[in-house]
Amino acid sequence: MVMSNTADLIKDEARKIVMLLIEKNKAYGDTANNPPKIFSKLDAVEGLYARIDDKLSRIKMRGITDATEDTVSDLIGYLLLLKVQIRKNEKDLHNK
């Protein structure tokens, strides 16, 4: 399928990120938004901040290349998970 329309390309890239997140959530459990706190005691938001910092550091050190393309996808995914967690926290506050 040839896509040249920017809107279609946005949808395709977003779909890839969503599928990546769903696959990782299935493989690892919901650890990003419900951390097991076995070693780290960070809450979900702080844990996501740490993961985002790690990905940004990798990009800073290596730049944006084909070798870091997975890092860019991971970063987008962590930012999306952060939005999800912020929404969950707001819902929890509203329900109290």
Backbone torsions as a table, in degrees:
resi	resn	phi	psi	omega
1	MET	NA	122.8	179.0
2	VAL	-92.4	125.6	178.7
3	MET	-120.8	125.4	175.3
4	SER	-123.5	-13.7	179.1
5	ASN	-74.5	127.0	-178.2
6	THR	-57.2	-41.6	179.8
7	ALA	-60.3	-41.3	178.6
8	ASP	-66.2	-40.0	178.3
9	LEU	-65.0	-39.6	176.6
10	ILE	-61.1	-47.7	179.5
11	LYS	-60.1	-41.9	-178.8
12	ASP	-65.5	-45.5	179.1
13	GLU	-66.2	-40.3	178.1
14	ALA	-63.7	-41.1	177.9
15	ARG	-60.5	-41.8	179.1
16	LYS	-61.6	-41.7	179.1
17	ILE	-65.9	-44.8	179.3
18	VAL	-60.2	-44.5	180.0
19	MET	-64.7	-39.4	176.3
20	LEU	-60.1	-45.8	179.5
21	LEU	-63.7	-41.4	179.5
22	ILE	-65.1	-42.9	178.6
23	GLU	-63.0	-45.3	-179.6
24	LYS	-67.6	-36.8	178.4
25	ASN	-63.9	-37.9	178.3
26	LYS	-69.4	-41.3	-176.7
27	ALA	-73.3	-39.7	-173.5
28	TYR	-107.5	-5.2	-172.6
29	GLY	81.3	-178.2	-176.7
30	ASP	-87.1	48.1	-172.4
31	THR	-70.9	-25.3	179.3
32	ALA	-69.0	-42.0	-176.9
33	ASN	-100.0	-9.6	174.4
34	ASN	-138.6	71.7	-174.7
35	PRO	-61.0	140.2	-177.9
36	PRO	-73.0	-17.3	178.2
37	LYS	53.9	41.6	176.6
38	ILE	-77.2	-49.4	179.8
39	PHE	-109.6	-56.4	178.1
40	SER	-83.0	141.5	178.0
41	LYS	-104.8	13.3	-179.8
42	LEU	-66.8	142.8	173.1
43	ASP	-75.2	176.5	-174.6
44	ALA	-58.1	-46.6	-177.3
45	VAL	-64.4	-48.4	-179.7
46	GLU	-63.9	-37.0	176.7
47	GLY	-63.7	-40.3	177.3
48	LEU	-67.5	-38.9	175.1
49	TYR	-57.4	-43.4	-179.5
50	ALA	-63.8	-42.8	179.2
51	ARG	-65.1	-40.0	177.9
52	ILE	-64.3	-43.7	176.6
53	ASP	-58.0	-42.5	178.9
54	ASP	-60.4	-44.3	-179.1
55	LYS	-67.5	-41.2	178.0
56	LEU	-64.8	-37.7	177.7
57	SER	-62.9	-43.3	178.6
58	ARG	-61.4	-43.9	178.3
59	ILE	-63.7	-41.3	179.1
60	LYS	-60.7	-41.9	-177.0
61	MET	-75.9	-36.7	-173.5
62	ARG	-107.9	-13.1	-176.9
63	GLY	77.5	-176.5	178.1
64	ILE	-99.8	108.3	178.8
65	THR	-138.6	177.5	176.0
66	ASP	-59.0	-32.0	-178.5
67	ALA	-70.8	-20.0	179.8
68	THR	-110.4	10.5	-179.4
69	GLU	-59.2	-38.8	177.5
70	ASP	-64.3	-32.4	178.1
71	THR	-65.5	-39.6	178.3
72	VAL	-64.6	-44.3	177.9
73	SER	-62.4	-42.6	177.6
74	ASP	-61.1	-42.5	179.5
75	LEU	-60.8	-47.2	177.9
76	ILE	-59.6	-42.5	178.7
77	GLY	-61.8	-45.8	178.6
78	TYR	-63.8	-37.1	176.9
79	LEU	-65.0	-38.7	176.7
80	LEU	-66.0	-43.3	176.8
81	LEU	-62.0	-35.6	176.8
82	LEU	-62.9	-44.4	177.1
83	LYS	-59.6	-41.3	178.7
84	VAL	-62.3	-45.9	-178.3
85	GLN	-66.0	-40.1	177.1
86	ILE	-60.5	-42.1	178.2
87	ARG	-63.7	-42.3	177.9
88	LYS	-62.8	-41.9	179.2
89	ASN	-63.9	-41.2	178.2
90	GLU	-64.0	-39.7	178.9
91	LYS	-64.8	-42.4	178.0
92	ASP	-61.0	-42.5	179.3
93	LEU	-64.6	-39.4	-179.3
94	HIS	-66.4	-33.1	-177.9
95	ASN	-80.9	-9.2	-179.4
96	LYS	-86.3	NA	NA
